[in-house]
Amino acid sequence: MLTETSIIADSVGLNTEALRQSGPVPRIAKILLLDGYSTRTLACVRSWGRKGIAFAVGGETGWDMSLHSRYARQKFVYTSPKRSLSGFIEDVNRYAWKFGADAVFPTSEAGIMACHQHREALACAPIIPHERDMEFVFSKAKTLAGAESAGIAVPRTTRIDSHNLSILDSGDFRFPVAIKSESSEVILGDRARSSEKTTYVSSRAELKADCGARIARGQPVLVQEFVDGYGVGVSGLFSEGRPMVLIAHRRLRESDPCGGPSCLAETIDLDSRIVEPTTALLAQIGFTGPAMIEYKIDRSTSRPYLMEVNGRFWGSILLASAAGLDLPYLYWKMLNGLQVQPGEKRYRVGTRGRYLVGDTKCLLLSLRGKPRNWPGTMATRSAAAMAYLQSFFDPQTVELIFTGSDPAPFFARLVQPHS
């Protein structure tokens, strides 16, 4: 009989029978860890480094912050999949042989999609979602359609491509609306490319101009009703849709006040209003691996709306570590068929995690005032400045990248070319 942890381990394509015969011996000898610019990878470097887990960490430039961690003992620079997919795969294989790695773990969508598309060419096993999960979690349209079919509240959304452009003239849109790319990353020829960011429009003329330009570049779009609210997330590790470990957080500030990655977030209790739809949705597809499900809580009704699913580690994962929940280590245990103990699943509620660089960007944008095309709530200049300063003196707030035991990644973050 397969255990929960051996099901997780199968996601990297290794032999489960060998795991059962090997007992406590880890099945993955060494991991090639990618995307060194990201907080997702930094969380893994710090966690695995402290635990003595074998890995080599790579970045797309020598300034990628994870490469400067005290725990990054073996490191390398590889070709970005956004420059060349073939060069990326060639480098992954070369460094897998050099460092003796039998698995590769990309933490970005571009890296995951590249490893998925060229899985057969890889010399090591990719730690990425199952093929059936890829299409669901990396397509916002399919995620929202699946959620709606499961009875989960989602914003009213219309998918538009070159085949139904006429709906821009005839559709019943309730302005203002958000215009989103269907996928955050797309593969075009021999490279991955980031899709355009979300924009907000208040008239049909603006809608037609924005959507028409995106679709002309081959990008389907989602036109979505605007929900004025704040973001919350349910994150964790899943096995065939079953939650193995869960944590919840609320966004307090975002690096762009008009929508962007969180720069200040707080751990919160697991609320059934968001946990139940989360587990129902991931059970529906049988998702395996790490995931973060994002909701927007409507300010006027307090109703949660599911916005998207990230089928990978998420940008605020260092908040979980600060709250006592070591998700990268627990994921490594699950991949190796080791039991996760109940005490390892607990976290502290009320911990606030801050990314100072992103929070400073948030302040500077707030000081410019509310943009003309932003339909939502936004802090006044004085309120934004006061909140920014108060966070320096809040005993519950910790800086997530700069730590006394590992300060160098923070300084590398200041100059690395990635946002």
C-alpha positions in Angstrom: 0.0 0.0 0.0 1.3 3.4 -0.9 1.7 6.0 1.9 0.9 9.7 1.5 4.6 10.4 1.4 5.4 7.9 -1.2 2.7 9.3 -3.4 4.4 12.7 -3.1 7.7 11.0 -4.0 6.3 9.6 -7.2 5.9 13.2 -8.5 9.6 13.3 -9.2 9.4 10.2 -11.3 11.5 7.8 -9.2 10.7 4.2 -8.3 8.3 3.8 -5.2 9.2 0.2 -4.7 12.9 1.1 -4.3 11.8 3.6 -1.7 9.9 1.0 0.3 12.9 -1.3 0.2 15.4 1.4 1.2 13.9 2.1 4.6 15.2 5.3 6.2 17.8 6.0 3.5 16.8 9.2 1.5 15.8 8.4 -2.1 17.1 11.7 -3.5 20.8 11.9 -3.1 21.2 15.6 -4.2 19.0 18.3 -5.5 19.9 20.9 -8.2 18.0 24.0 -6.9 17.2 26.7 -9.5 15.9 30.3 -9.5 18.4 31.7 -7.0 16.9 35.2 -7.4 13.7 34.3 -5.7 12.6 34.2 -2.0 11.2 30.7 -2.8 14.7 29.4 -3.5 16.2 31.3 -0.6 13.8 29.6 1.8 15.0 26.2 0.5 18.7 27.2 0.7 18.4 28.3 4.3 16.2 25.3 5.4 18.2 22.6 3.6 21.5 24.2 4.5 20.6 24.1 8.2 19.5 20.5 8.0 22.6 19.3 6.1 20.6 18.3 3.0 22.7 17.9 -0.1 22.0 20.5 -2.8 23.6 22.9 -5.3 21.9 26.2 -6.0 21.9 28.0 -9.3 21.0 31.5 -10.4 20.6 33.2 -13.8 23.3 35.8 -12.7 26.1 35.8 -10.2 24.1 38.4 -8.2 21.1 36.2 -7.5 20.6 36.5 -3.8 20.4 32.9 -2.8 23.9 32.3 -4.2 25.2 34.7 -1.5 23.6 32.8 1.5 26.0 31.3 4.0 24.3 28.0 3.3 25.0 28.1 -0.5 28.2 26.0 -0.5 27.9 24.7 -4.1 26.5 27.2 -6.6 26.5 27.9 -10.4 25.1 30.2 -13.0 22.9 28.8 -15.8 21.2 30.1 -18.9 17.7 31.5 -18.2 14.8 29.8 -19.9 13.8 33.3 -20.9 16.9 33.5 -23.0 17.1 29.9 -24.4 15.2 26.8 -23.5 17.8 24.6 -25.2 20.6 26.4 -23.3 18.7 26.1 -20.1 18.3 22.3 -20.5 21.9 21.9 -21.5 23.1 23.7 -18.4 20.8 21.8 -16.1 22.2 18.5 -17.4 25.8 19.7 -17.2 25.5 20.9 -13.6 23.6 17.8 -12.6 26.5 15.7 -13.8 29.1 18.1 -12.2 27.4 18.1 -8.8 26.1 14.5 -8.8 22.4 15.7 -8.5 19.7 13.2 -9.3 16.8 15.7 -9.1 16.2 19.3 -10.3 13.9 21.7 -8.5 12.8 24.8 -10.3 10.8 27.2 -8.2 9.6 29.6 -10.9 6.8 29.1 -13.5 9.3 29.6 -16.3 11.6 26.9 -14.9 8.8 24.5 -14.2 7.3 24.9 -17.7 10.7 24.5 -19.3 11.4 21.3 -17.3 7.9 20.0 -18.1 8.2 20.6 -21.9 11.7 19.0 -22.1 11.3 16.4 -19.4 12.6 13.6 -21.6 15.8 15.5 -22.3 16.7 16.0 -18.7 19.5 13.9 -17.1 17.8 14.1 -13.7 14.3 13.9 -12.3 12.3 17.2 -12.3 10.5 18.0 -9.1 7.5 19.6 -10.8 3.7 19.1 -10.7 2.1 16.1 -12.5 1.3 16.7 -16.1 -2.5 16.7 -15.4 -1.9 19.4 -12.7 0.3 21.7 -14.9 -2.5 22.7 -17.2 -4.9 23.4 -14.4 -2.8 25.4 -12.0 -0.9 27.5 -14.6 -4.0 28.5 -16.6 -6.1 31.1 -14.7 -9.1 30.4 -16.9 -9.1 26.6 -16.1 -8.5 27.3 -12.4 -11.4 29.6 -12.2 -13.7 27.3 -14.2 -12.8 24.4 -12.0 -13.5 26.5 -8.9 -16.8 27.7 -10.2 -17.8 24.1 -11.1 -17.1 23.1 -7.5 -19.4 25.9 -6.2 -16.6 28.2 -5.1 -17.1 31.9 -5.4 -15.0 33.5 -8.1 -15.1 37.0 -9.7 -17.2 37.2 -12.9 -14.7 36.4 -15.6 -14.7 36.3 -19.4 -11.9 34.6 -21.5 -11.2 36.4 -24.8 -9.0 35.4 -27.6 -8.9 35.9 -31.4 -11.9 33.7 -31.9 -14.4 35.7 -29.8 -13.1 39.3 -30.1 -16.7 40.5 -31.0 -17.6 40.1 -27.3 -15.6 43.2 -26.6 -18.4 45.1 -28.4 -21.4 43.1 -27.2 -20.4 41.7 -23.8 -22.1 42.8 -20.6 -19.1 44.1 -18.6 -19.5 45.9 -15.3 -16.9 48.5 -15.2 -14.3 48.9 -13.8 -12.8 45.6 -14.8 -9.3 44.0 -14.5 -7.6 42.6 -17.6 -5.3 39.7 -16.9 -3.1 37.4 -19.0 -4.4 33.8 -18.9 -1.0 32.5 -17.8 1.9 34.3 -16.1 4.5 32.7 -18.3 4.2 31.4 -21.9 6.6 29.4 -24.0 7.3 30.9 -27.4 9.7 29.1 -29.6 13.0 28.5 -27.8 12.3 30.8 -24.8 9.9 31.5 -22.0 8.3 34.9 -21.7 6.5 36.7 -18.9 3.0 37.8 -19.8 1.9 41.4 -19.4 0.8 42.6 -15.9 -2.8 43.1 -14.8 -4.3 46.4 -15.9 -7.6 48.2 -14.9 -10.0 49.9 -17.2 -13.2 51.9 -16.7 -14.7 52.1 -20.2 -15.4 49.9 -23.2 -13.0 51.9 -25.3 -10.1 51.3 -22.9 -11.1 47.6 -22.7 -11.0 47.2 -26.5 -7.7 48.9 -26.9 -6.0 47.0 -24.1 -7.4 43.5 -25.0 -6.9 44.1 -28.7 -3.2 44.9 -28.3 -2.6 41.8 -26.1 -4.5 39.4 -28.3 -2.7 40.8 -31.4 0.5 39.6 -29.6 -1.0 36.1 -29.3 -2.0 36.3 -25.6 -5.5 35.3 -24.6 -6.8 37.5 -21.8 -9.3 37.3 -18.9 -11.6 40.2 -18.3 -12.6 40.0 -14.7 -14.9 42.0 -12.4 -13.0 44.1 -10.0 -13.2 43.1 -6.3 -12.1 45.9 -3.9 -10.7 44.0 -1.0 -7.6 42.5 0.7 -5.7 39.4 -0.1 -5.5 36.2 2.0 -3.8 32.9 1.1 -4.0 29.3 2.1 -0.7 27.6 1.4 0.7 24.2 2.1 1.8 20.8 0.8 -0.7 18.4 -0.8 -0.7 14.7 -1.8 -3.3 13.6 -4.4 -5.4 16.6 -3.3 -5.1 15.9 0.4 -3.6 18.6 2.6 -0.6 17.4 4.4 0.4 20.8 6.0 -1.5 24.1 5.8 -0.8 27.7 6.8 -2.8 30.9 6.2 -1.7 34.5 5.8 -3.2 37.9 5.2 -1.6 40.5 3.0 -1.1 43.8 4.8 0.8 45.7 2.1 1.8 44.9 -1.5 4.9 46.2 -3.3 2.5 47.9 -5.7 -0.5 49.3 -3.8 -2.5 48.7 -7.0 -1.7 45.0 -6.9 1.5 43.0 -6.7 3.5 40.7 -4.5 3.0 41.1 -0.8 5.7 43.1 1.0 4.1 42.8 4.5 2.0 39.8 5.5 0.7 38.2 8.7 0.1 34.6 9.6 -3.6 34.1 10.5 -5.7 31.2 11.8 -7.0 28.6 9.3 -10.5 30.0 8.5 -13.0 27.4 7.2 -14.3 30.0 4.7 -11.1 29.7 2.8 -9.7 26.3 3.9 -12.8 24.3 2.8 -12.9 25.7 -0.8 -9.1 25.2 -1.0 -9.2 21.6 -0.1 -12.3 20.9 -2.2 -10.6 22.4 -5.3 -7.3 20.6 -4.9 -9.1 17.4 -4.1 -11.1 17.8 -7.4 -7.9 17.7 -9.4 -5.8 15.5 -7.1 -3.0 18.0 -6.9 0.4 16.9 -5.5 3.1 19.2 -4.3 3.3 22.7 -2.8 0.6 25.3 -3.6 -0.8 28.6 -2.5 -4.4 29.5 -3.2 -5.1 33.2 -3.2 -8.4 34.8 -2.2 -9.7 38.4 -2.2 -12.0 39.3 0.7 -14.5 41.9 -0.5 -14.4 44.9 1.8 -18.1 45.6 1.6 -19.4 42.0 2.1 -16.5 40.1 3.7 -17.1 37.4 1.1 -14.0 35.5 -0.1 -13.4 35.2 -3.9 -10.9 32.7 -5.2 -8.5 34.5 -7.5 -5.8 32.0 -8.5 -3.7 29.0 -7.6 0.1 28.9 -7.6 1.2 25.3 -8.1 4.6 25.9 -6.6 6.3 27.6 -3.6 5.1 31.2 -3.3 6.8 34.5 -2.8 5.9 34.9 0.9 7.1 31.4 1.9 9.8 32.9 4.2 6.9 34.1 6.4 6.1 30.5 7.2 9.7 29.9 8.2 9.5 33.0 10.5 6.4 31.6 12.1 8.1 28.3 12.9 6.8 26.2 9.9 9.7 24.8 7.8 7.9 24.0 4.6 11.0 23.3 2.4 12.2 20.7 4.9 8.8 19.1 5.2 8.6 18.9 1.4 12.0 17.3 1.3 10.8 14.8 3.8 7.7 14.0 1.8 9.7 13.6 -1.4 12.0 11.1 0.4 9.1 9.1 1.9 9.7 10.3 5.5 6.9 10.8 7.9 5.9 14.4 8.8 5.3 14.6 12.5 2.2 16.5 14.0 4.5 18.9 15.8 6.2 19.9 12.6 2.9 21.2 11.1 2.3 23.9 13.7 2.9 27.6 13.2 2.6 30.8 15.2 -0.4 33.1 14.4 0.3 36.8 14.4 3.8 36.7 12.9 4.4 39.5 10.4 6.9 39.2 7.7 8.3 42.1 5.8 10.3 42.5 2.6 12.0 45.9 3.1 12.8 46.4 -0.5 9.2 45.8 -1.6 7.8 47.8 1.3 10.0 50.8 0.4 8.7 50.5 -3.2 5.1 50.4 -1.8 5.8 53.6 0.1 7.3 55.5 -2.8 4.3 54.5 -5.0 1.9 55.5 -2.3 3.5 58.9 -2.0 2.7 59.6 -5.6 -0.9 59.4 -4.8 -3.7 57.2 -6.1 -3.3 56.5 -9.9 -6.1 57.8 -12.1 -7.0 54.3 -13.4 -7.0 52.5 -9.9 -10.6 51.8 -8.9 -9.8 50.4 -5.4 -9.0 51.7 -1.9 -5.6 53.1 -1.3 -3.9 54.5 1.8 -3.3 58.3 1.9 0.2 59.5 1.7 0.4 60.3 5.4 -1.1 57.0 6.4 1.3 55.0 4.1 4.3 56.8 5.6 3.2 56.3 9.2 2.5 52.6 8.6 5.9 52.1 6.9 7.8 53.7 9.9 5.8 51.9 12.5 6.8 48.5 11.0 10.4 49.2 12.1 9.3 49.3 15.7 6.6 46.5 15.7 8.0 43.5 17.8 5.8 41.1 15.7 7.3 42.2 12.4 10.5 40.6 11.1 12.5 41.3 8.0 12.5 38.1 6.0 15.5 38.5 3.7 17.9 40.3 6.0 18.6 38.1 9.1 21.4 38.4 11.6 22.6 34.9 10.8 22.5 35.2 7.0 22.6 38.9 6.0 24.4 38.7 2.6 21.3 37.8 0.5 19.7 41.1 1.4 22.5 43.1 0.0 22.6 41.0 -3.1 18.9 41.6 -3.5 19.6 45.3 -3.8 21.6 44.8 -7.0 20.3 41.6 -8.6 18.6 42.3 -11.9 15.3 40.5 -11.0 12.4 42.2 -9.3 
